[in-house]
Amino acid sequence: MQKIRKGFLLIESMTALWLAVLIISTLTLTVFVQYQQLKQLETRVTAHKLIWERLRDDSAPTKTTFSNHTYQTIADKNSVKVIGDAGKTYQVTWR
């Protein structure tokens, strides 16, 4: 019968704990980054919808709120610009 050394069991347990924490933190970071990308994509899509709405109808409102985000639409004779509440600007120009 072999003796099991307590030190080896401690190192093995610490290694398993370290790997579990590493995997959990990697997954958490990945989900957080994907969530941020989805929020940016949602903002971009909303801004493009507002540009399309302004191109279709000149009487569209200049200030609009979607999902607690405020967008301001500015139109002149050569462009339509949408400014989000974070300061991000989306613009379409033509000649």
Helices and strands as residue ranges (DSSP letters): H 6-56, E 63-66, E 69-75, E 79-83, E 89-93
